[in-house]
Amino acid sequence: MHEHKGFDDAAATWDDDAGHEERQVAVAQAIEEALTLTPRMSALDVGGGTGRLSILLSDRVGSVVVTDPSAGMVQVARERIQAAGLSDRLRAVQVDLTTDPLDGAYDVVWSSMALHHVQDLDGLLRSVAELLVKGGQLAIADLDEDRDGAFHADKVDFDGHQGFDRQRLAEQLADAGFGDVRFVDATTILKGD
């Protein structure tokens, strides 16, 4: 994942954006509806930013490791986790799963609005597949293909993906070893016109 500096700078006020909160609540609800979560499960949050999604889902699983390549986001996630009284079950670590190893085996992995920032998506998906237990589940919330680049039009330094074609993403997931790929609309984002 690139753009670490921009996320480091934005981390402290990231959760102040009402749109971010609405999106995370909608994604948490979609994950709860799509997956069977139990208190025995260990979860991994990929590109978890401030940890908000994992905090919202924390009562559904036993533990969560929130990962993000941005030091600023990880610091804010640690503060939010501590403030929520969840330090016994949630932790945040600075790691880029496309290049950095991570120990552990996880029952479920979730990611919200992070994958479109990942240059080596195939590498990330392979890393995630290796971290999941046999029969583990992956939930990704991200942008549908946005050929015009409207979502990031105001970000002159954006160098990620302009969303994802669902069929192509399903193929990439299959190539990484995932099966039973399904898509649902978690939420709609209105930006500009």
Contact map, one row per residue, 1 for C-alpha under 8 A:
1111000000000000000000000000000000000000000000000000000000000000000010000000000000000000000000010100000000000000000011100000000000000000000000000000000000000000000000000000000000000000000000000
1111000000000000000000000000000000000000000000000000000000000000000000000000000000000000000000000000000000000000000011100000000000000000000000000000000000000011000000000000000000000000000000000
1111111000000000000000000000000000000000000000000000000000000000000000000000000000000000000000000000000000000000000000000000000000000000000000000000000000000100000000000000000000000000000000000
1111111100000000000000000000000000000000000000000000000000000000000011100000000000000000000000000000000000000000000000000000000000000000000000000000000000000000000000000000000000000000000000000
0011111110000000000000000000000000000000000000000000000000000000000001000000000000000000000000000000000000000000000000000000000000000000000000000000000000000000000000000000000000000000000000000
0011111111000000000000000000000000000000000000000000000000000000000000000000000000000000000000000000000000000000000000000000000000000000000000000000000000000000000000000000000000000000000000000
0011111111100000000000000000000000000000000000000000000000000000000001011000000000000000000000000000000000000000000000000000000000000000000000000000000000000000000000000000000000000000000000000
0001111111100000000000000000000000000000000000000000000000000000000001111000000000000000000000000000000000000000000000000000000000000000000000000000000000000000000000000000000000000000000000000
0000111111110000000000000000000000000000000000000000000000000000000000010000000000000000000000000000000000000000000000000000000000000000000000000000000000000000000000000000000000000000000000000
0000011111111100000000000000000000000000000000000000000000000000000000010000000000000000000000000000000000000000000000000000000000000000000000000000000000000000000000000000000000000000000000000
0000001111111110000000000000000000000000000000001100000000000000000000011001000000000000000000000000000000000000000000000000000000000000000000000000000000000000000000000000000000000000000000000
0000000011111110000000000000000000000000000000000000000000000000000000011001000000000000000000000000000000000000000000000000000000000000000000000000000000000000000000000000000000000000000000000
0000000001111111100000000000000000000000000000000000000000000000000000000000000000000000000000000000000000000000000000000000000000000000000000000000000000000000000000000000000000000000000000000
0000000001111111100100000000000000000000000000000100000000000000000000000000000000000000000000000000000000000000000000000000000000000000000000000000000000000000000000000000000000000000000000000
0000000000111111110110000000000000000000000000000101000000000000000000000000000000000000000000000000000000000000000000000000000000000000000000000000000000000000000000000000000000000000000000000
0000000000001111110100000000000000000000000000000000000000000000000000000000000000000000000000000000000000000000000000000000000000000000000000000000000000000000000000000000000000000000000000000
0000000000001111111110000000000000000000000000000000000000000000000000000000000000000000000000000000000000000000000000000000000000000000000000000000000000000000000000000000000000000000000000000
0000000000000011111111000000000000000000000000000000000000000000000000000000000000000000000000000000000000000000000000000000000000000000000000000000000000000000000000000000000000000000000000000
0000000000000000111111100000000000000000000000000000000000000000000000000000000000000000000000000000000000000000000000000000000000000000000000000000000000000000000000000000000000000000000000000
0000000000000111111111110000000000000000000000000000000000000000000000000000000000000000000000000000000000000000000000000000000000000000000000000000000000000000000000000000000000000000000000000
0000000000000010111111111000000000000000000000000001000000000000000000000000000000000000000000000000000000000000000000000000000000000000000000000000000000000000000000000000000000000000000000000
0000000000000000011111111100000000000000000000000000000000000000000000000000000000000000000000000000000000000000000000000000000000000000000000000000000000000000000000000000000000000000000000000
0000000000000000001111111110000000000000000000000000000000000000000000000000000000000000000000000000000000000000000000000000000000000000000000000000000000000000000000000000000000000000001000000
0000000000000000000111111111000000000000000000000001100000000000000000000000000000000000000000000000000000000001000000000000000000000000000000000000000000000000000000000000000000000000000000000
0000000000000000000011111111100000000000000000000000100100000000000000000000000000000000000000000000000000000000000000000000000000000000000000000000000000000000000000000000000000000000000000000
0000000000000000000001111111110000000000000000000000000000000000000000000000000000000000000000000000000000000000000000000000000000000000000000000000000000000000000000000000000000000000011000000
0000000000000000000000111111111000000000000000000000100000000000000000000000000000000000000000000000000000000001000000000000000000000000000010000000000000000000000000000000000000000000011000000
0000000000000000000000011111111100000000000000000000100110000000000000000000000000000000000000000000000000000000000000000000000000000000000000000000000000000000000000000000000000000000000000000
0000000000000000000000001111111110000000000000000000000000000000000000000000000000000000000000000000000000000000000000000000000000000000000000000000000000000000000000000000000000000000000000000
0000000000000000000000000111111111000000000000000000000000000000000000000000000000000000000000000000000000000000000000000000000000000000000000000000000000000000000000000000000000000000010000000
0000000000000000000000000011111111100000000000000000000000000000000000000000000000000000000000000000000000000000000000000000000000000000001000000000000000000000000000000000000000000000000000000
0000000000000000000000000001111111111000000000000000000000000000000000000000000000000000000000000000000000000000000000000000000000000000000000000000000000000000000000000000000000000000000000000
0000000000000000000000000000111111110000000000000000000000000000000000000000000000000000000000000000000000000000000000000000000000000000000000000000000000000000000000000000000000000000000000000
0000000000000000000000000000011111110000000000000000000000000000000000000000000000000000000000000000000000000000000000000000000000000000000000000000000000000000000000000000000000000000000000000
0000000000000000000000000000001111111000000000000000000000000000000000000000000000000000000000000000000000000000000000000000000000000000100000000000000000000000000000000000000000000000000000000
0000000000000000000000000000000111111100000000000000000000000000000000000000000000000000000000000000000000000000000000000000000000000000000000000000000000000000000000000000000000000000000000000
0000000000000000000000000000000100111110100000000000000000011000000000000000000000000000000000000000000000000000000000000000000000000000000000000000000000000000000000000000000000000000000000000
0000000000000000000000000000000000011111100000000000000000011100000000000000000000000000000000000000000000000000000000000000000000000000000000000000000000000000000000000000000000000000000000000
0000000000000000000000000000000000001111100000000000000000111100000000000000000000000000000000000000000000000000000000000000000000000000000000000000000000000000000000000000000000000000000000000
0000000000000000000000000000000000000111110000000000000000001100000000000000000000000000000000000000000000000000000000000000000000000000000000000000000000000000000000000000000000000000000000000
0000000000000000000000000000000000001111111000000000000000001110000000000000000000000000000000000000000001110000000000000000000000000000000000000000000000000000000000000000000000000000000000000
0000000000000000000000000000000000000001111100000000000000001111000000000000000000000000000000000000000011110000000000000000000000000000000000000000000000000000000000000000000000000000000000000
0000000000000000000000000000000000000000111110000000000000001111100000000000000000000000000000000000000001111100000000000000000000000000000000000000000000000000000000000000000000000000000000000
0000000000000000000000000000000000000000011111000000000000000001111000000000000000000000000000000000000001011100000000000000000000000000000000000000000000000000000000000000000000000000000000000
0000000000000000000000000000000000000000001111110000010000000001111000000000000000000000000000000000000000001110000000000000000000000000000000000000000000000000000000000000000000000000000000000
0000000000000000000000000000000000000000000111110000000000000000011100000000000000000000000000001000000000001111010000000000000000000000000000000000000000000000000000000000000000000000000000000
0000000000000000000000000000000000000000000011111000000000000000011110000000000000000000000000000000000000000011111000000000000000000000000000000000000000000000000000000000000000000000000000000
0000000000000000000000000000000000000000000011111111110000000000011100000000000000000000000000000000000000000011010000000000000000000000000000000000000000000000000000000000000000000000000000000
0000000000100000000000000000000000000000000000111111000000000000011101001100100000000000000000000000000000000000000000000000000000000000000000000000000000000000000000000000000000000000000000000
0000000000100110000000000000000000000000000000011111000000000000000000001111110100000000000000000000000000000000000000000000000000000000000000000000000000000000000000000000000000000000000000000
0000000000000000000000000000000000000000000000011111111000000000010000000100110110000000000100000000000000000000000000000000000000000000000000000000000000000000000000000000000000000000000000000
0000000000000010000010010000000000000000000000011111111100000000000000000000100100000000000000000000000000000000000000000000000000000000000000000000000000000000000000000000000000000000000000000
0000000000000000000000011011000000000000000000010011111110000000000000000000000000000000000000000000000000000001000000000000000000000000000000000000000000000000000000000000000000000000000000000
0000000000000000000000000000000000000000000010010011111111000001010000000000000000000000000000000000000000000000000000000000000000000000000000000000000000000000000000000000000000000000000000000
0000000000000000000000000000000000000000000000000011111111000000000000000000000010010100000000000000000000000000000000000000000000000000000000000000000000000000000000000000000000000000000000000
0000000000000000000000001001000000000000000000000001111111100000000000000000000000000000000000000000000000000000000000000000000000000000000000000000000000000000000000000000000000000000000000000
0000000000000000000000000001000000000000000000000000111111111000000000000000000000000000000000000000000000000000000000000000000000000000000000000000000000000000000000000000000000000000000000000
0000000000000000000000000000000000000000000000000000011111111111000000000000000000000000010000000000000000000000000000000000000000000000000000000000000000000000000000000000000000000000000000000
0000000000000000000000000000000000000010000000000000000111111100000000000000000000000000000000000000000000000000000000000000000000000000000000000000000000000000000000000000000000000000000000000
0000000000000000000000000000000000001110000000000000000011111100000000000000000000000000000000000000000000000000000000000000000000000000000000000000000000000000000000000000000000000000000000000
0000000000000000000000000000000000001111111000000000000011111111000000000000000000000000000000000000000000000000000000000000000000000000000000000000000000000000000000000000000000000000000000000
0000000000000000000000000000000000000111111000000000000001111111000000000000000000000000100000000000000000000000000000000000000000000000000000000000000000000000000000000000000000000000000000000
0000000000000000000000000000000000000000111000000000000001001111100000000000000000000000110000000000000000000000000000000000000000000000000000000000000000000000000000000000000000000000000000000
0000000000000000000000000000000000000000011110000000010001001111110000000000000000000000111000000000000000000000000000000000000000000000000000000000000000000000000000000000000000000000000000000
0000000000000000000000000000000000000000001110000000000000000011111000000000000000000000011110000000000000000000000000000000000000000000000000000000000000000000000000000000000000000000000000000
0000000000000000000000000000000000000000000111111010010000000001111100000000100000000000011110000000000000000000000000000000000000000000000000000000000000000000000000000000000000000000000000000
0000000000000000000000000000000000000000000111111000000000000000111110000100000000000000000111110000000000000000000000000000000000000000000000000000000000000000000000000000000000000000000000000
0000000000000000000000000000000000000000000001111000000000000000011111101100000000000000000111110000000000000000000000000000000000000000000000000000000000000000000000000000000000000000000000000
1001000000000000000000000000000000000000000000100000000000000000001111100100000000000000000001110000000000000000000000000000000000000000000000000000000000000000000000000000000000000000000000000
0001101100000000000000000000000000000000000000001000000000000000000111111100000000000000000001000000000000000000000000000000000000000000000000000000000000000000000000000000000000000000000000000
0001000100000000000000000000000000000000000000000000000000000000000111111110000000000000000001000000000000000000000000000000000000000000000000000000000000000000000000000000000000000000000000000
0000001111110000000000000000000000000000000000000000000000000000000001111111000000000000000000000000000000000000000000000000000000000000000000000000000000000000000000000000000000000000000000000
0000001100110000000000000000000000000000000000001100000000000000000101111111100000000000000000000000000000000000000000000000000000000000000000000000000000000000000000000000000000000000000000000
0000000000000000000000000000000000000000000000001110000000000000001111111111110000000000000111000000000000000000000000000000000000000000000000000000000000000000000000000000000000000000000000000
0000000000000000000000000000000000000000000000000100000000000000000000111111111000000000000100000000000000000000000000000000000000000000000000000000000000000000000000000000000000000000000000000
0000000000110000000000000000000000000000000000000100000000000000000000011111111100000000000000000000000000000000000000000000000000000000000000000000000000000000000000000000000000000000000000000
0000000000000000000000000000000000000000000000001111000000000000010000001111111110000000000100000000000000000000000000000000000000000000000000000000000000000000000000000000000000000000000000000
0000000000000000000000000000000000000000000000000110000000000000000000000111111111000000001100000000000000000000000000000000000000000000000000000000000000000000000000000000000000000000000000000
0000000000000000000000000000000000000000000000000000000000000000000000000011111111100000000000000000000000000000000000000000000000000000000000000000000000000000000000000000000000000000000000000
0000000000000000000000000000000000000000000000000111000000000000000000000001111111110000000000000000000000000000000000000000000000000000000000000000000000000000000000000000000000000000000000000
0000000000000000000000000000000000000000000000000010001000000000000000000000111111111110011000000000000000000000000000000000000000000000000000000000000000000000000000000000000000000000000000000
0000000000000000000000000000000000000000000000000000000000000000000000000000011111111110000000000000000000000000000000000000000000000000000000000000000000000000000000000000000000000000000000000
0000000000000000000000000000000000000000000000000000000000000000000000000000001111111100000000000000000000000000000000000000000000000000000000000000000000000000000000000000000000000000000000000
0000000000000000000000000000000000000000000000000000001000000000000000000000000111111100000000000000000000000000000000000000000000000000000000000000000000000000000000000000000000000000000000000
0000000000000000000000000000000000000000000000000000000000000000000000000000000011111111000000000000000000000000000000000000000000000000000000000000000000000000000000000000000000000000000000000
0000000000000000000000000000000000000000000000000000001000000000000000000000000011111111110000000000000000000000000000000000000000000000000000000000000000000000000000000000000000000000000000000
0000000000000000000000000000000000000000000000000000000000000000000000000000000011001111111000000000000000000000000000000000000000000000000000000000000000000000000000000000000000000000000000000
0000000000000000000000000000000000000000000000000000000000000000000000000000000000001111110000000000000000000000000000000000000000000000000000000000000000000000000000000000000000000000000000000
0000000000000000000000000000000000000000000000000000000000000111000000000000000000000111111000000000000000000000000000000000000000000000000000000000000000000000000000000000000000000000000000000
0000000000000000000000000000000000000000000000000000000001000011110000000000000010000111111100000000000000000000000000000000000000000000000000000000000000000000000000000000000000000000000000000
0000000000000000000000000000000000000000000000000000000000000001110000000000010010000010111110000000000000000000000000000000000000000000000000000000000000000000000000000000000000000000000000000
0000000000000000000000000000000000000000000000000010000000000000111100000110110000000000011111000000000000000000000000000000000000000000000000000000000000000000000000000000000000000000000000000
0000000000000000000000000000000000000000000000000000000000000000111100000100000000000000001111100000000000000000000000000000000000000000000000000000000000000000000000000000000000000000000000000
0000000000000000000000000000000000000000000000000000000000000000001111100100000000000000000111110000000000000000000000000000000000000000000000000000000000000000000000000000000000000000000000000
0000000000000000000000000000000000000000000000000000000000000000001110000000000000000000000011111001110000000000000000000000000000000000000000000000000000000000000000000000000000000000000000000
1000000000000000000000000000000000000000000000000000000000000000001110000000000000000000000001111111000000000000000000000000000000000000000000000000000000000000000000000000000000000000000000000
0000000000000000000000000000000000000000000001000000000000000000000000000000000000000000000000111111110000000000000000000001001100000000000000000000000000000000000000000000000000000000000000000
1000000000000000000000000000000000000000000000000000000000000000000000000000000000000000000000011111000000000000000000011011001000000000000000000000000000000000000000000000000000000000000000000
0000000000000000000000000000000000000000000000000000000000000000000000000000000000000000000000011111100000000000000000000000000000000000000000000000000000000000000000000000000000000000000000000
0000000000000000000000000000000000000000000000000000000000000000000000000000000000000000000000111111110000000000000000000000000000000000000000000000000000000000000000000000000000000000000000000
0000000000000000000000000000000000000000000000000000000000000000000000000000000000000000000000101011111000000000000000000000000000000000000000000000000000000000000000000000000000000000000000000
0000000000000000000000000000000000000000000000000000000000000000000000000000000000000000000000101001111100000000000000000000000000000000000000000000000000000000000000000000000000000000000000000
0000000000000000000000000000000000000000000000000000000000000000000000000000000000000000000000000000111110000000000000000000000000100000000000000000000000000000000000000000000000000000000000000
0000000000000000000000000000000000000000000000000000000000000000000000000000000000000000000000000000011111000000000000000000000000100000000000000000000000000000000000000000000000000000000000000
0000000000000000000000000000000000000000010000000000000000000000000000000000000000000000000000000000001111100000000000000000000000111000000000000000000000000000000000000000000000000000000000000
0000000000000000000000000000000000000000111100000000000000000000000000000000000000000000000000000000000111111000000000000000000000111001000000000000000000000000000000000000000000000000000000000
0000000000000000000000000000000000000000111000000000000000000000000000000000000000000000000000000000000011111000000000000000000000011011100000000000000000000000000000000000000000000000000000000
0000000000000000000000000000000000000000111100000000000000000000000000000000000000000000000000000000000001111100000000000000000000010001111000000000000000000000000000000000000000000000000000000
0000000000000000000000000000000000000000001111000000000000000000000000000000000000000000000000000000000001111110000000000000000100010001111000000000000000000000000000000000000000000000000000000
0000000000000000000000000000000000000000001111000000000000000000000000000000000000000000000000000000000000011111000000000000000000000000011100000000000000000000000000000000000000000000000000000
0000000000000000000000000000000000000000000011110000000000000000000000000000000000000000000000000000000000001111111000000000000000000000001110000000000000000000000000000000000000000000000000000
0000000000000000000000010010000000000000000001110000100000000000000000000000000000000000000000000000000000000111111000000000000000000000000111000000000000000000000000000000000000000000000000000
0000000000000000000000000000000000000000000000100000000000000000000000000000000000000000000000000000000000000011111100000000000000000000000011100000000000000000000000000000000000000000000000000
0000000000000000000000000000000000000000000001110000000000000000000000000000000000000000000000000000000000000011111111000000000000000000000001000000000000000000000000000000000000000000000000000
0000000000000000000000000000000000000000000000100000000000000000000000000000000000000000000000000000000000000011111111001000000000000000000001000000000000000000000000000000000000000000000000000
0000000000000000000000000000000000000000000000000000000000000000000000000000000000000000000000000000000000000000111111100000000000000000000001100000000000000001111100000000000000000000000000000
1100000000000000000000000000000000000000000000000000000000000000000000000000000000000000000000000000000000000000011111100000000000000000000000000000000000000011100000000000000000000000000000000
1100000000000000000000000000000000000000000000000000000000000000000000000000000000000000000000000000000000000000011111111001000000000000000000000000000000000001100000000000000000000000000000000
1100000000000000000000000000000000000000000000000000000000000000000000000000000000000000000000000000000000000000000111111000000000000000000000000000000000000001100000000000000000000000000000000
0000000000000000000000000000000000000000000000000000000000000000000000000000000000000000000000000100000000000000000001111111000000000000000000000000000000000000000000000000000000000000000000000
0000000000000000000000000000000000000000000000000000000000000000000000000000000000000000000000000100000000000000001001111111100000000000000000000000000000000000000000000000000000000000000000000
0000000000000000000000000000000000000000000000000000000000000000000000000000000000000000000000000000000000000000000000011111110000000000000000000000000000000000000000000001000100000000000000000
0000000000000000000000000000000000000000000000000000000000000000000000000000000000000000000000000100000000000000000000011111111000000000000000000000000000000000000000000000000000000000000000000
0000000000000000000000000000000000000000000000000000000000000000000000000000000000000000000000001100000000000000000001011111111100000000000000000000000000000000000000000000000000000000000000000
0000000000000000000000000000000000000000000000000000000000000000000000000000000000000000000000000000000000000000000000001111111110000000000000000000000000000000000000000001100100000000000000000
0000000000000000000000000000000000000000000000000000000000000000000000000000000000000000000000000000000000000000000000000111111111000000000000000000000000000000000000000000000110000000000000000
0000000000000000000000000000000000000000000000000000000000000000000000000000000000000000000000001100000000000000000000000011111111100000000000000000000000000000000000000000000000000000000000000
0000000000000000000000000000000000000000000000000000000000000000000000000000000000000000000000001000000000001000000000000001111111110000000000000000000000000000000000000000000000000000000000000
0000000000000000000000000000000000000000000000000000000000000000000000000000000000000000000000000000000000000000000000000000111111110000000000000000000000000000000000000000000111000000000000000
0000000000000000000000000000000000000000000000000000000000000000000000000000000000000000000000000000000000000000000000000000011111111000000000000000000000000000000000000000000000000000000000000
0000000000000000000000000000000000000000000000000000000000000000000000000000000000000000000000000000001111000000000000000000001111111000000000000000000000000000000000000000000000000000000000000
0000000000000000000000000000000000000000000000000000000000000000000000000000000000000000000000000000000011111000000000000000000111111111100000000000000000000000000000000000000000000000000000000
0000000000000000000000000000000000000000000000000000000000000000000000000000000000000000000000000000000011100000000000000000000001111111000000000000000000000000000000000000000000000000000000000
0000000000000000000000000000000000000000000000000000000000000000000000000000000000000000000000000000000000000000000000000000000000011111000000000000000000000000000000000000000000000000000000000
0000000000000000000000000000000000000000000000000000000000000000000000000000000000000000000000000000000000100000000000000000000000011111100000000000000000000000000000000000000000000000000000000
0000000000000000000000000000000000000000000000000000000000000000000000000000000000000000000000000000000001111000000000000000000000011111110000000000000000000000000000000000000000000000000000000
0000000000000000000000000000000000100000000000000000000000000000000000000000000000000000000000000000000000111000000000000000000000010011111000000000000000000000000000000000000000000000000000000
0000000000000000000000000000000000000000000000000000000000000000000000000000000000000000000000000000000000011100000000000000000000000001111100000000000000000000000000000000000000000000000000000
0000000000000000000000000000001000000000000000000000000000000000000000000000000000000000000000000000000000011110000000000000000000000000111110000000000000000000000000000000000000000000000000000
0000000000000000000000000000000000000000000000000000000000000000000000000000000000000000000000000000000000000111000000000000000000000000011111000000000000000000000000000000000000000000000000000
0000000000000000000000000010000000000000000000000000000000000000000000000000000000000000000000000000000000000011100000000000000000000000001111100000000000000000000000000000000000000000010000000
0000000000000000000000000000000000000000000000000000000000000000000000000000000000000000000000000000000000000001111100000000000000000000000111110000000000000000001100000000000000000000000000000
0000000000000000000000000000000000000000000000000000000000000000000000000000000000000000000000000000000000000000100100000000000000000000000011111100000000000000011100000000000000000000000000000
0000000000000000000000000000000000000000000000000000000000000000000000000000000000000000000000000000000000000000000000000000000000000000000001111100000000000000001111000000000000000000000000000
0000000000000000000000000000000000000000000000000000000000000000000000000000000000000000000000000000000000000000000000000000000000000000000000111110000000000000011111000000000000000000000000000
0000000000000000000000000000000000000000000000000000000000000000000000000000000000000000000000000000000000000000000000000000000000000000000000111111111000000000011100000000000000000000000000000
0000000000000000000000000000000000000000000000000000000000000000000000000000000000000000000000000000000000000000000000000000000000000000000000001111110000000000011000000000000000000000000000000
0000000000000000000000000000000000000000000000000000000000000000000000000000000000000000000000000000000000000000000000000000000000000000000000000111110000000000010000000000000000000000000000000
0000000000000000000000000000000000000000000000000000000000000000000000000000000000000000000000000000000000000000000000000000000000000000000000000111111110000000010000000000000000000000000000000
0000000000000000000000000000000000000000000000000000000000000000000000000000000000000000000000000000000000000000000000000000000000000000000000000111111110000000000000000000000000000000000000100
0000000000000000000000000000000000000000000000000000000000000000000000000000000000000000000000000000000000000000000000000000000000000000000000000100111111000000010000000000000000000000000000100
0000000000000000000000000000000000000000000000000000000000000000000000000000000000000000000000000000000000000000000000000000000000000000000000000000111111110100010000000000000000000000000000000
0000000000000000000000000000000000000000000000000000000000000000000000000000000000000000000000000000000000000000000000000000000000000000000000000000111111110000000000000000000000000000000000000
0000000000000000000000000000000000000000000000000000000000000000000000000000000000000000000000000000000000000000000000000000000000000000000000000000001111110000000000000000000000000000000000000
0000000000000000000000000000000000000000000000000000000000000000000000000000000000000000000000000000000000000000000000000000000000000000000000000000000111111100000000000000000000000000000000000
0000000000000000000000000000000000000000000000000000000000000000000000000000000000000000000000000000000000000000000000000000000000000000000000000000000111111100000000000000000000000000000000000
0000000000000000000000000000000000000000000000000000000000000000000000000000000000000000000000000000000000000000000000000000000000000000000000000000000000111110000000000000000000000000000000000
0010000000000000000000000000000000000000000000000000000000000000000000000000000000000000000000000000000000000000000000000000000000000000000000000000000100111111000000000000000000000000000000000
0100000000000000000000000000000000000000000000000000000000000000000000000000000000000000000000000000000000000000000010000000000000000000000000000000000000001111100000000000000000000000000000000
0100000000000000000000000000000000000000000000000000000000000000000000000000000000000000000000000000000000000000000111100000000000000000000000000000000000000111110000000000000000000000000000000
0000000000000000000000000000000000000000000000000000000000000000000000000000000000000000000000000000000000000000000111100000000000000000000000000000000000000011111100000000000000000000000000000
0000000000000000000000000000000000000000000000000000000000000000000000000000000000000000000000000000000000000000000100000000000000000000000000101111101100000001111100000000000000000000000000000
0000000000000000000000000000000000000000000000000000000000000000000000000000000000000000000000000000000000000000000100000000000000000000000001111110000000000000111110000000000000000000000000000
0000000000000000000000000000000000000000000000000000000000000000000000000000000000000000000000000000000000000000000100000000000000000000000001111100000000000000111111011000000000000000000000000
0000000000000000000000000000000000000000000000000000000000000000000000000000000000000000000000000000000000000000000000000000000000000000000000011000000000000000001111111000000000000000000000000
0000000000000000000000000000000000000000000000000000000000000000000000000000000000000000000000000000000000000000000000000000000000000000000000011000000000000000000111111100000000000010000000000
0000000000000000000000000000000000000000000000000000000000000000000000000000000000000000000000000000000000000000000000000000000000000000000000000000000000000000000011111110000000000000000000000
0000000000000000000000000000000000000000000000000000000000000000000000000000000000000000000000000000000000000000000000000000000000000000000000000000000000000000000111111111000000000000000000000
0000000000000000000000000000000000000000000000000000000000000000000000000000000000000000000000000000000000000000000000000000000000000000000000000000000000000000000111111111100000000000000000000
0000000000000000000000000000000000000000000000000000000000000000000000000000000000000000000000000000000000000000000000000000000000000000000000000000000000000000000001111111110000001000000000000
0000000000000000000000000000000000000000000000000000000000000000000000000000000000000000000000000000000000000000000000000000000000000000000000000000000000000000000000111111111000000000000000000
0000000000000000000000000000000000000000000000000000000000000000000000000000000000000000000000000000000000000000000000000100100000000000000000000000000000000000000000011111111100000000000000000
0000000000000000000000000000000000000000000000000000000000000000000000000000000000000000000000000000000000000000000000000000100000000000000000000000000000000000000000001111111111101000000000000
0000000000000000000000000000000000000000000000000000000000000000000000000000000000000000000000000000000000000000000000000000000000000000000000000000000000000000000000000111111111100000000000000
0000000000000000000000000000000000000000000000000000000000000000000000000000000000000000000000000000000000000000000000000000000000000000000000000000000000000000000000000011111111000000000000000
0000000000000000000000000000000000000000000000000000000000000000000000000000000000000000000000000000000000000000000000000100110010000000000000000000000000000000000000000001111111000000000000000
0000000000000000000000000000000000000000000000000000000000000000000000000000000000000000000000000000000000000000000000000000010010000000000000000000000000000000000000000000111111100000000000000
0000000000000000000000000000000000000000000000000000000000000000000000000000000000000000000000000000000000000000000000000000000010000000000000000000000000000000000000000000111111111000000000000
0000000000000000000000000000000000000000000000000000000000000000000000000000000000000000000000000000000000000000000000000000000000000000000000000000000000000000000000000000110011111000000000000
0000000000000000000000000000000000000000000000000000000000000000000000000000000000000000000000000000000000000000000000000000000000000000000000000000000000000000000000000000000001111100000000000
0000000000000000000000000000000000000000000000000000000000000000000000000000000000000000000000000000000000000000000000000000000000000000000000000000000000000000000000000100100001111110000000000
0000000000000000000000000000000000000000000000000000000000000000000000000000000000000000000000000000000000000000000000000000000000000000000000000000000000000000000000000000000000011111000000000
0000000000000000000000000000000000000000000000000000000000000000000000000000000000000000000000000000000000000000000000000000000000000000000000000000000000000000000001000000000000001111100000000
0000000000000000000000000000000000000000000000000000000000000000000000000000000000000000000000000000000000000000000000000000000000000000000000000000000000000000000000000000000000000111110000000
0000000000000000000000000000000000000000000000000000000000000000000000000000000000000000000000000000000000000000000000000000000000000000000000000000000000000000000000000000000000000011111100000
0000000000000000000000000110010000000000000000000000000000000000000000000000000000000000000000000000000000000000000000000000000000000000000010000000000000000000000000000000000000000001111100000
0000000000000000000000100110000000000000000000000000000000000000000000000000000000000000000000000000000000000000000000000000000000000000000000000000000000000000000000000000000000000000111110000
0000000000000000000000000000000000000000000000000000000000000000000000000000000000000000000000000000000000000000000000000000000000000000000000000000000000000000000000000000000000000000111111000
0000000000000000000000000000000000000000000000000000000000000000000000000000000000000000000000000000000000000000000000000000000000000000000000000000000000000000000000000000000000000000001111100
0000000000000000000000000000000000000000000000000000000000000000000000000000000000000000000000000000000000000000000000000000000000000000000000000000000000000000000000000000000000000000000111111
0000000000000000000000000000000000000000000000000000000000000000000000000000000000000000000000000000000000000000000000000000000000000000000000000000011000000000000000000000000000000000000011111
0000000000000000000000000000000000000000000000000000000000000000000000000000000000000000000000000000000000000000000000000000000000000000000000000000000000000000000000000000000000000000000001111
0000000000000000000000000000000000000000000000000000000000000000000000000000000000000000000000000000000000000000000000000000000000000000000000000000000000000000000000000000000000000000000001111
